[in-house]
Amino acid sequence: MTDRNVEQALRTALEHAAPNDVESVLLRCDDRKGNVIPMTNQNPEKQNRKPLRLAALAAAACLVLAIGGGSVYYNQSQTAASVVSLDVNPSIELVLNSRERVLRATALNEDAAAVLDGMDLKGSTLDVAVNALMGSLLKNGYVDELANSILITVEDDDATRAAQLESQLTETVNAVMTSSSINGAILSQVVNQNQDLQAKADEYGISLGKAQLIQQLVDQNPTLTFESLAGRTVNDLNLLLSSQATTLSTVSSTGRASDGGYIGTEVAKNAALAHAGLTADQVTVSKVDFDVEDGRMVYEVEFWANNVEYEYDVDATTGEIVKNHTETYTAAAGQNGSIDQAAAKAAALSAFGLSENQAEGIVVIPSYDDGRFVYKVKFWAGSTEYFCAVDGSGQILKSEKEEHASSGSVATSGTDVGLEAAKAAALKHAGLSADQVTGLTAKLDWDDGQRVYEVDFWQGSTEYEYEINADGTVRQYESEAHAAPTAISAGSGSSGSSATSTDIGETGAKAAALSAAGLTEDQVQNLFIERDWDDGRIQYEVKFQANGTRYEYEIDGSTGSVLKGENKATAASGSFISADEALAKALSHAGLDQSAIRELEMDSELDDDVPHYSIDFKSGNLEYEYEISATDGSVLKFEQDN
């Protein structure tokens, strides 16, 4: 190659590189050999030659280093400091130097090869490389709303730098997904080299990070195998984590895994019931969870009817029954009938000398044990966890209690910040104040034996959901940006916080609906208001009854205008029980007080062929769904899921 050829090659390389990116040039020329060729200005009158001179100097330095054995700067630029991997199903590994420049990008499986096709990331900054990889993952359909999970893993001997990289990568990936209108779910972790796990990773064509995640899942659930999980996507692994309430102390989680690619728990449950020849009102459902069977995703469905326990595995994609098992139990002596859940709860509390107002997070689960029907009752008091097994006659079969450190499983009164402080913590994390948001709500929940506060609010067209630990730290959060509303004008009213120019609030929506119906609030019953987002704008659904007529309105949340309205004649209003009476019937059937439930949702279907109230709520680890007759208060339908 002539001197002129070399000079032209360097000029061409420069024109396709970032200006003044000396380090990138150094990284790319480590294999070059030869003599330093002086560069001359072939066109003195041409402007802006500085970048070319810098590139020439870099190239000359590169050649000198090749001849002279290198320098400290050169050696540092070529020394691996960190290893970063991104896993979706494609598994991609990036080796970085101490300046966060890419030394090597490796595709660990065939899917990853397609993502990296045509890319030369060597010498790129980490931020540039991750943005390029995310763009390719999106373009090739590996990340979308139906599969929104990604695993980020950092391996670095410097713990501080590893933590900084983990945080930086999470923010970068989340920003890319948000800009693509995908509500992402990100798992992140820091790992240390492990020869056994590395051997498994090499065997299955995955990263060390994914191998560690799988091994932790298997360790916590012995029914799973490494082989069955290795080929599953990170979204599937994330669904398993959340569905089976598995907590991994070394893994940070942001957002929720999408199950939109599967048939859903309700369809899976109905498929199992149809196979068993039963209807929902004949059974007590205890579990509908994701699981893996023979390498494919399934829903594990369990329920009871009379003295028979049913277990099903339903294909999560097709609804096919993969496996089923039934076991018949005989009632124990003296157990011809069974006490209800309220009586079982009372028996358990009495066994420990506690009253209901002294206990928290009470959960009552119907089950079978040693051939007899039992209720498993769990609850907390202070920092003590209690468990009782109560048989159908009210006899205590087993009782246990376990003390926990006050700073661990349960926050005591000294470490519980309360609702208002939880709201403040969420707002501070979001960089917002109370007067900048609408729909600000907070409620106490219980998760894995810990108090948590669920805080929700809106800012403009962005929806925020937070989980705040009892000590005020952020446990988990996610935000979803919706398309901005097309019509914006000032409104009135509020929904628990001051209304802004883009949201009239529940009070404003209620006033608009009542005005459209020509009624006042004291003339209506069963008033229902729900905030929603549709067609790029805030909307309120408002329902109520008056004088034998059911009214339903959709109100524009920005302007207060009526988008849709209809009314239907029903039976005389006096012939139906009230919503409060229906709720009381459901709570009585469940054996619960209203103070013990959360996430209450009610709707009235009074114009249905069988007029009824639909009532959903949660208590402890259980979710309840009721249909209560609007004419006599009887329970038409009942489901209880764990």
N, C-alpha and C positions, 0 to 999 in steps of 0.2 A: 504494500500500500504506500503510495507517495505521500509526501508531507501535505500536499493540497487535499488529497483524499481524506486524511485524518482530520484536517481542519474542517472540511465540509461536514464530516460525520458528527463532529462535536457541535457545529453550528445547528445541524438538523435536530440533534438531541436536545439542545437548549430550547429551540423553538417549541418543543412539545413538553417542556418541563416548567415548573413554577419558577418565576424570576428569583434570582439570588439564592436558590436552594442549594447551597454549596454542599451541605451534608448529604443530601440525596445523591448528588453526583459522586461523592466519595464512596458511598455505600455501593453504588452500582459498578464501580470500576475497580473493585478489589482484585479481580483476576487479571487485569491488564498488565502486560509486560512491554518493555521497549524503552526508547530514548525520549527525553523531553524535546518537544518540537516547539520552537519559538513561534508565537502567533503574531502576525502583522495585520495591519488594517488594510484590507484589499480595496476599500472604498472610503477614502478619507472624508469625503463630503457627506457621507450618510450619517444621520443623527442617531442618538440613543444606543451607543455601543457598550455602555457600562456592563449590562448583563452578560454580553458575550465575553468581555474581558474577565469577569469573575468566573465564568464557566471555564475559560481557558486556564486561569490560574488553578482552579480546582482540579482540572484534568492533569495539569502539569504536576501538581502536588501528588496526585494519585500515582502518576508514573514514577516520580521520584521515590515515593514510599515503596513501590513494588521493587525498585532496584536496591534501595538502601535498607530494607528490612523493616520499615514501618516506623511509627511514632506512638507516643502515648495516646494522642487524640484518635488516631486510626484504630488502635487496639480497642479503645473504649467503644468506639462506634460499631465495632464488630462483635462485642461481647454480649451474650444473651443475659438480660437481667430479669425478664418476666415472660411468662407464657400465658396467653389469653385464649380462651376457646369460646365459640358461640355454637350452641346446639339448638336445632329446631327438629328436623330429622337430619338434614345436612349437618355434619359436624366439621367445623373449620377451626384450625389452630393457627394462632399468630405468635411468633417469637419476636420479642421486642428488646431493644437495647435500653440503657438507662435514660436516654432522652426520648423514650416512647416512639422510636422509629422502628418500622417493621423490618426485621432481618429476613424473615421467611414466613410465607403463608402456605399452609398445607391442607389439602382436602383429605379428610380421613375416611370418606366413603364416596360412593358414586354420585349421590345427590349433591354432595359438597363440590365435586368436580364440575358439575353443571353450573353451580353458583359462581365458582371461580373462573369459569371459562372466559378467556380473553383478558383477564385482569393481570396486571403486573404491579403488585402492591409493595414490592421491596423498596425501602427508602421512604415510603409514605409515613405521615404522622398517624398515630393511632386513631385520632378522630376522623381523618379522611378515609382510612381503611374501613372503619366500622360503618361509616355512612355509605360507602360503596357496597359493602357486603349486605347491609340492610336493603339497599335499593335493589340488589340482585335477588335477594330472598323474596321481596315483594313482587318483583317483576315475574319471577318464576313460579309464583303461587304457593310458596312454602309458608308464608305468613299472610293471613287474612282474618276476617271477622270470625270465620268458622274454626280457625286454628291460630289462636292469638298469643301462644306462649313461647317464650324463648328462655334458654338457660345461659347465664353468663358465669364463667369460671375464671378465676385468677390464681396463678401459681407463682409465688415470689418469696424468696428467703427474707426479704424486708417486710415485716408485718404491716408497718405503717404505710409503705408504698402500696402494698397489696390492697389494703382497705380503701385507699384513695382511688386506686384504679377501679375497684368494684363499684364505688359510688359514681365515679365519672362515667363508666360504661353504662350503668343503669340509666343515668340521666340522658345520655346520648341516644340510646336505643328507644327509650320512652318518647323522646322528642320526635324521632323519626316516625314512630308508629302513630303518635298523635297527629302529626302533620299529614298523615295518610288516612286520617279519620278511622283509625283502628284503636279500640280500647284494649291496650295490650296487657298481658299478664307476664311479669318478669320474675324469674327465679335467679338469684345470684349467690355465689359462694366463693370462699377462698379455700384452696386445697393444698396439701403437702404431698410430695412425691411418695408413692406407695407402689412397690414393685408388683405385688399380687394384683392390685387393681389395674395397674398399667398393662399387665399381661392380659387381663380380661378385656380391657379397652381395645388393645391391638387385635385380639381374637374376633371381636364383634364389629370392628370398624367404627368405634365411637371415641369420644374424648375421655380423658381421665376424669373430667368433671362430671360427665353423664354417668360414667361407671360408678363414681362415688354416690351420686344421687340414687341410682338404682339399688346399690348395695344397702343404703340406709333404709329404703323402702322394704327390701326383702328382710332386713334384720327386724323391722317392726311388725311385719306381717309374714309369718312363715309359710302361709299358703301361696305366696308369690315366689317365683323363681327368677334368677338373673336372666336366664335364657329367654323366658317369656316376655320380659320387659325390654330387653336390649333393642328389639326392632320397633318398639312403640315410639311415637313422637313425644317430644317434651310436653306437648299439650295433653296427651293421654296421661303421662306421668303426673302432670299437675292436677288433672281431674281426679286421679286416684288419691293424691295427697289431700285434696279438699273434701272429696266424698267420704273417705274413711277417717276424716278428722286426724290425719297423721301430722304431727308437729316435728320438724327437723330443726334442732337447735342451731345447726351450722348454715342453714339456708334462709336467706331473706326472701320474702315474697311481696310483690306489689301487683294489685289488680286481681281479677278473677279469670280463671281458665274458661274458655267458651265451650259449651256442650252443644252448640248449634249444629254440629255435624252429625249428631246422633238423634235417635228417635225421641228421647226424653223419658223421664221417670214415669209419667202418667201412662204413656203408651206401653212401656215395659210392664208396668203393674197390671194393666188391663189384659195384656197378652197372657200373663201368668194366670190371672183369674179365669179367663176364657178357657184355658187349657184344663184348669181344675174344675170347670163347670160351676163356678161360684160368682156371686155378684158382690160389689163393694160393701153393701150393707150387711152381708153375712159373715164378714171376716174382720179380724183385727190385724192391721198391717204393722209390722215392727221395723222393717228395713227395706229401703230401695237404694242401693249403693252401686257405684262403678266397681268392676273387678276385671281380672284378666283370666280367661279360660282357654287353654290350648292356643295361646298366642293372640287371641282376639279379644277386643273389648266387649264386656257383657254387663248387664245390670243384674245384680244379685238381689232377688226379691224374696222376702220371707213374710209369712202371715200365718194366722191361726183361724180355724173354724171348728167350733165345738172342742173336741179333744184331739184334733189332728193338726200337726204342724207341717206346713208346706215350705219347701225351699226350691227356688227356681233360678237358673241362669238364663237370661234372655239376651240374644245377640243385640248389641247396642246399635247396630247399623240396619239390620233387616227385621228385627222383632221375632226371629226364629227362636224356638225353645231349644237351647243347647243342652240343658241338663235339668232334671227335676227329681225331687226326693220328697217322700211323705213319711211321717212317723206318727203312729197313733198312741196316745197315752191313756191310761186308765186313771180315773179319779182315785185319790187316796181315801182310806177308810174315813168315814164321817164327812166326806167332802162331796156331797151330792150337789150342792150349789156352790156359789162363789160370792164373796163380798165384793163390793165395787171398789174403784180406785180410791175414792175418798176415805172409805173405811180402812183400806190398806195403809194409806198415808197416816191416818190417825193412830193406827196400831204401831207403826214404826216410830213415830214421834214419842208416843207413850213409853215405848221400850227404853228410850234414852232420857225420859223425864223432861222432854222439851215441849213447848207449845209452838203452834204454827208461826206465830209472829217472831219467834226466836230463830227460825230456820230460813235459809235462803237457797235459791236454785233447786227447789224440790222437783224431782223427777220420779215418776211412777211408770214402770215398764212391765206390761203383762208378759209372762214367759212360762216355760216348763222346766222343771228341775227334778231329777230322780223320779220321773213318772207322775209328778203331780203339778197342777197349775199353781204358779206363784207370781207374786208381784215383787219386782226388784225396786226398792225405794232408795233413792240417793238424795242427800242434801248436805248443806254446810251450815255451821254455826260458828261465827268468828273464824279462827284459822283451823278448825277441826272438820274433817270430812267424815260423814256417816253413811253406812250402808246397812240395809235390812232386807232379808228375804221373808215375805209374808205369804203364807199359803191361803187358799180360798176360804178357809174357816176363820182366818184372822190370827192363826198361830205363828209366832216368830220362829222361823227355821234357822236363821243365821243372822248375826249382827256383828258389825265391825265399826271401829272408828280409828282415824289416823290423824295425828297432829302434823301440821305443816308450819314451816317458818312463816311468820307474819309478812315478810317481804317477798314470799314466794307465791304459792298458789292463790291465796286470798288476801286481799288488802284489808287491813283492819281500819278502824275509824281514824287512826292517826295517819294513815297513808292514802286514804281515799279522797281525791280532790273534789269530787262532786260534779253535778251536771254543768253548772255555770263555768267552772274552771276547765272542764273537758271541752266545752264550746270554745272558750278562749284559746285553748291549746291548738285546736284544729284551725281556727281562724289565723292564728299567728303563723302556723306552718304554711298556710296557703298565701300568706302575705296580704290578708284582707282584714277589714274591720267590720263590726256588726252592722254598721249603717251602709255598707257596700253590698250586702247580700240580702237575699230573700229566702223565705221558707226554712229558716234556721231552726232545726229541731235536734234534740239529744235525748237518748234513752239509755237506761242501764241494762246491760245484758250480762250473760255468764258464758265464758268460753274456756274449756279445758280447766275448770276449777278456778278461773280468774275473773274478777270483775272487769268488764270493759264497757266503754261508753260508745254508742254508735251515734255519730254526729253527721247530719246531712244539711246541705244548703246549696243555693244557686248564686252565681254571680254573672249577671247578664245571661248569656246563652250557655254557660258552662256549669255543669252539675258536679258537685263534690261529695264524696262519701268517705268518712273517716272512722277508724276504730282507735279509741284512745284508752291506754292502760289506766288503771286506777291511780297510778302515781303521776299521771298527767303527760306521760311520754306517748308518742305516736306509735301505735302498733302496726297499722296498715292504712293505706289510703289509696284512692283513685279519683281521677277527674275525667269527665267526658265532655268534650266541646261539641255542641250542637250548632247547626247552621244558624246564623244570626237571623232574627225575625225581620220580615220585610217591612212591616208597619210598626212605627214606634211613636207613641204619644203619651203624655202624662195621664196617670189614672189616680184613683183614690183607693183608700182602704189598705189593709195590710194582712199578712198571714203569719202573725207571730213575730214579725219584724217589719221594719218600715218598708213600704213599697217603693220601688224605683220607677224611673220613667219607662222601663220595659216590662213591668209586672204590676198589675193592679192588685194582686193579692187575693186571698180567698174571700175577704169581705167585699171587695169590689166585684168579684165574679158573682157572689151570692146576690148582691144588690141588682146587678144587671139581669140575672135570671128572674128574680122576683118581679122586677119592673116589666119584663117582657110578658110575664103571666098575669100582670095586673093584680098581684097579691102582696100582702105584707107577711113578715116572718111569723107573726103570731097566728096566721091563718093556715099555716102548712104544717105537715108532720113528716117525720122520717127524712129530714134534710141530709143530703149526702153531697160532699164536695171533694173533688180529687184533681190535683195539679198534674199536667202531662205535657208532653212535647210532641208536636205533630206537624208535618209539612214545614219544618223550619221555624216554628213559632210556639210560644207558650200557649197552652189551652187549659181551660178548666171545664171539667164535666160536673154539672150540677143537676141533682135529681131531688124531687120531693113529691108529696101527695097533698091534695086538698079537695074536699067535697067529692070523693069518689073518682077523682081524676089523677092520673100519674103524669108528672111533667119531667121531661129530660131536655137539658140544654147543653150545648157546647159553646163556651164563651172565649173570645179572643183575649188572651192574657195581657196583651199590650194596649188594646183600645177599648175593651169592654163590649165590643159589638157581638151580637148573637150570630154565630157561624151556622148553627143548626138547632132547631127546636121542634119538639113534637110532644103531644099529649095523648093519652089513651084513657078511655073510660074503664074503671075497675068496679068491683063490687062496692057497695056502700062502705065508707071508711070505718064505720063502727063494727063491721063484720070481721075485721082483721085485728090481730094483736099488734102491739107496737113493736118497734125495733128493739127497745130496751127489754121488753118482755121476752122477745125471741132470744136475745143474748143471755138473759137469765136462765132460760131453758137449756141452752147449750152448755153454759157453765155448770149448771146443776148436773147434767149428764156426765160432764168431764170430771166432776168432783173438784172444781177449782173456784177460787174467788177471783174477782176481776183484778185485784191488786197483784195476782200471781201470773198474769198473762202479759204478752207484749205483741206488737205488730198486728193489732186488731184491724181486720178489714170486714166491712159489712156491705151488703147490697140487697135491695129488695126486688123480687121478681113477682110482683103482685098481679101482673097481667098474664102470667104463665098459665098453662092448663091446670097446673097444681100450684097455686100461689104460695110462695115461700120466701124465706130470707136465707141468703148465702152468708155464712159467717166463718171466717178463717182467723186463727190466732196461733201463737206459739207460747209454750211454757216449758222452761227447762230445755231439754234436748228434743222435745216433741213438738210436732206441728199438727194442729187439729183443723179439720174441715167439716162443717155442718151445713145441712139444709134443714131448716125448721119450718114446719107448716105455719102459714100465716093465719090459718083459720082456727086451729086448735092447739098449736104449740108443740105438736108431736115431732119427734126426730125422724125425718124422712130419709136422711142419708148421713153417715158418719164415717170419717176416715181419720186414722191416727198414724203418722209416719215418724220414724226416728230420724 
